[in-house]
Amino acid sequence: ACGCMCLGESVSKIKYSWLLSLGSHDSFSYWVDEKSPVGPDQATAIKRLARISLVKKIMKKWSVTQNLTFKEQLEGGIRYFDLRVSSKPGEIGQEIYFIHGLFGIKVWDGLKEINTFLEQHPKEVVFLDFNHFYAMDDSHHYFLINRIRSAFGSKLCSVECVEYVTLQYMWEKKHQVLIFYHYPLYQEYPFLWPGNKMPAPWANTTNVHKLLQFLETTLEERSRYGTFHVSQAILTPRVKTIARHLIRGLKNTLVHRNLPMILNWVKAQKPGVMGVNIITSDFVELVDFAATVIALNDLLLEEDESAT
C-alpha cells in the first residue's frame, strides 16, 4: 500500500509541515507483556494492584491502543509514530523497551522493523517522536541514541529549518527518517530534532465535543510557531471510565462509539500553512482513517495547480 507521502512528483516541492500525514497514538502498543512488571509510567497504587494477575489482564485491555505491528501500520499509511520508552528497573545492561502501562518490545526490534520497510520503499519518510522517557539516566539515553544511529545511519535527516524540508529535499539527500527527541541530549546530535519542533497538544478528555473544540483551537494557534504539528484525535479514559468498563477495554468503549464524529472532523480539514499536518488516533485500522487523511492531500495539489 502506498503511504501518505507517495503522492508523485507534483507534490514533491510542497513543505512537509504543510502536507498531511497519519500517525498512531502509543504506536508500539500492539504487544504488551502482561507477565512483565508494571512500568514506571504508572502510579504506585496501580503497581500494587497489578500484583494480582487479573488486574494485569485488565491493564492490557487499556494499554493496547493499536492492533497493528509497525510493519502493518506502515503498510496502512502511518508515517508518524508516538513513542514512549523505558529501561526495565533491576535489569542488568541498558536495554530500552517501548512502554504503555506494561512493557512492550525492545526499541531496537521496532527500529529494525521500520528500517526494513524503508529499505523496501526508498521514497517513503517517517517521523519518530520519542516524547516520554521513564527510568532512564544519561547512559540509557546514549545507548538509545546509538541504537537509533545504528538502525538508520544515513537515512537520518539532520535538523533543518522546517521550511526547507520537502519531499524533494528528502529524496535528493536520500533521507527517510526525522527523529524528535524530547530530552536535552538532542543538542549533542545533529540528527535529533528538538521536541518543540513537534508540538502535540493533548486534550485529555473523554468528551468528543470538547476534543473537537480543542483540536480547532490549537490549529488556529499553530501558524505562529513555524513547526510541524500533531492533532491528537484521541479520547483519554478516566479512572472511573476504566472502572465502569473494566472488561470491555478501550477499543470497545471510547473508541468505537466516537470514531464517526472524529472522522467527520478529519474530513472537514485542509492541509497547508494554516491547516492540519499530522493526525494521530487510536486503533487506526478501525475505519478507513488512512484513506481519508491521504485524500486530503489532494486539496493541496489542487491549490498548488491553481496557483501556478
N, C-alpha and C positions, 0 to 999 in steps of 0.2 A: 504494500500500500504506500502511496506517495504521501510524504509528510507535509506539514503546513507550509514549509518553505520551498518545496519543489514546484515553483509556480512559473517556471520558464524565464527566458531572458528579459522579457518586458518588465518584470518586477525587480530585476537584479540591482537597479540603481536606487531603489527605494530604501530609506533608512530602516534599520532593524527596529528602532524604537517606534516606528510608525506601523510596521507590519503586525499582524495579529497572530499570536501563537497560542497553542493549547498546552496547559500544564496540568499536573496532577498533584493533589494535596497529600502530604506524607507518602511520597511516591513509592518508597520501597516496601510499604507495609502489607504487601500481598502475602508475606510469610512472616509470622512472628512465632517464636518458640515458647509455648506455654510451659515447657519444662525448665526454662532458664529463670534466673532470679528476676524479680520485678525491677525495671530500670530506674536509675537515679533521677529520671524526669518526673517521678511520681511522689506524691505526698507520703509522709511517714505512716499515716493511718492506713493508706491503701497497701503499703508494703507489709504491714502487719496482717491485714485481712487476706492478702494474697498467699499467705501460708496454707490457706485452705484451697485444695485443687479446684473445686467448683468455681471459686472466685476467679482463678486464672482463666478458666474456660470462658467465663463471662467477660473478663477483660479482653480476651482475644476477639470476642464479637464486636467490642467497641474500639479496639486498636486497629483492626484491619480496615483501612479506608479505601484500599484498591484491591481488585481481584486479579489484575493482570501483572505478569512479571515485567521487568524493564523491557525485555525484548518485545513482548506483546504490546506494551504501551507505546514503544517507538513505532512499531508496525501500524498501530492505530492512529498515529499522527501526533502523539505527545512529544513536545520538544522542550518543555520547561519542567524541571524536577525539583521539588521542595524536599530538602534532605536534612534530617536530624540525626546526629551521630553521638556515640558514646564509647568509652572504654568499658570493660567489664571489671568492676571493682573486685580486687582479690585475685584476678588472673595475672599470671606472670607474662611479661612482654607488653608490647604497646598496641596490640591489635585493636582496631576500631570497628564498631558494628553500627548498622542502622538501628534506630530505636523509636518506638512509639508505645509507651507503657510497658511493652515486653521487648526483648531483644530480637532483632531480625538477622539478616545475613551479614557476613563480613563486607565492609565497604569495598575492599579490593575485588571481591567476586562481582559486585554490582558494576564497578567501573569497567571491569574486563568485558562484561556482557554489553555494556553501552559501546565500548570501543569496537567490539566485533561488528555491531550494527553499522558504525560509522565507516569501518573499513569497506563494508559492502555497499555503502551509499555515500560516496565521496562528496556529493553536493549538499548533504544534509548538515544542519548545525543544531547543537543542543546547548541549553542553558542549565548549569548545575548550581543550585543555590544552597550552599551549606550555611544554614541560618540558626541552628541550635546545636550547642556542644555541651555534653554532660560528662562529668568525672574525667576531664582532660586537662593536663597541665601542658606547658610549652613543649615538653618532649613528645607527648602524644600528638600535638599539632604538627611538629616537624615530621614525625612518622607518617601522618596522614597526607601532608603536603607532598612528601616524596612519593607516596603511593600514587597521588594524582598525576605527578610529573611522569612517573614510570608508565602509567596506564596510557596516557595520551601523547606525550612527547611533543612533537612539532605541530600537532593539531591544536594546541592551546593558543588562544588569541590573547596577546598582551593587552594591557589596559590602554585604551584609546579614548579620545573624546567620543561620547556616544554617537554624536552626529556623523562620524566617519564610518561607522560600522554598517555597511550594506552587504547584501549577498555577494555582489561583485567583488568587494574588498576581501571578503572571506574566501571566495573561490580563488582569487589571484594569489593570496598568501597560503592557500591550502590549510586554512584554519577551520576547525569544526566545533570547537568547544569554548564556551565562556564560563569561567568558574567565578562565582560570587562567594566571598569568604568573610563572614561576619565576626572577625576576630582580629585584633591589632597586628598580628604577624603578617597579614596580607601585604603590609608595607615593604616587606623584605623580598617579595617575589613579583616580577613583572607580569606573570600570568594570573595573578589573583586580583580580581576586581573587588573594590570595597563594597561591603554590603549596602551602603547608602546609594549605590547606583542601581539597586534592585528593590525599591520600597514595595512592601506588600501589606498595606494596612488591613487589619483584621477586625471584622465587625463584632465578633464574639456574641452572637445572638442565636436563639432558636426560632426567632420570628422572621419569616421570609420577607414581610413588608419592610421591616427595619433593615434587613440585609440589603435589599434593593435600593433603599434610600441612601444607605451608607456607600454603596458602590457608586451611585450617581455623584454624591458629594465629593468623594475622594478623586473621582475622574476630573471633576471641574477644577480641582486644585493642582492637577498633575503638571500642566504645561509650564508651571513656574520653575521646575527643578532641573530640566534637561537630563532626565534619566530614563531607564526602562521603567515599566510599571506593571505590577501584578494586581489584577482584580480577583480577589478570593471569593468566588461564588460558593461559599461554604457556610453551612449552619452548624453551630457548635453545641454539642449536648451538655446540659447542666447535670449536676449530680442527681437531682430529682428526676430528670428525664431518664437517666440510666436506671435509676432505682425502679421507676414505674414500668420500664420496658426491658427488664433485666435480660430476659432470654431472647427477645427478638433481635436486639442489636441495632447498630447504627443504620445499616442499609435498609432495614425493614421499617424503621420509624421515621427519622427525619428525612432521609434522602428520597425514598420513593414518593412520599406524599408531596414534596415541594419541588421536585425536578421540573415539572411542566412550567411553573411560574418562572423559575430561574432560566430555563431555556428560552422562554418568550422574551425575557430581558436581554439575553445574549443576542437573539435575532434582531433586536431593535438597535444594536450598537453599530458604530462605524469605527474602523481603524483610522490612523492618521495622527497628526500632531496633537489634536485635542481629544483623541479617541482612545479606545481600549488598545492594549498592547499584548498582555499575556492574561489569559483567563484560566484560573485553576478551579478544579471541582473534585469532589469525592466520587468514587466509582464511575470513572469517565466512560466506561463501556455501557452503562445502563441505557442511555438514549444515544441518538446519533449526534453526540456532542461535537466530536471532531469534525464531521462533515459540515455542521452548522458554522463552526468557527472558521474553518478553511474557506468556506464560501464567502465569508465577509471580506476576505482579502480581494475578491473580485471588484468590490466597490472602489478600492484604492486604484486598481488598474484602470477602471472607467474614468476616475477623476484625473489620473495621470495622462490618459489619452486625450481627454477633452482639454487639458491644459496645454498640450503640445500642438 
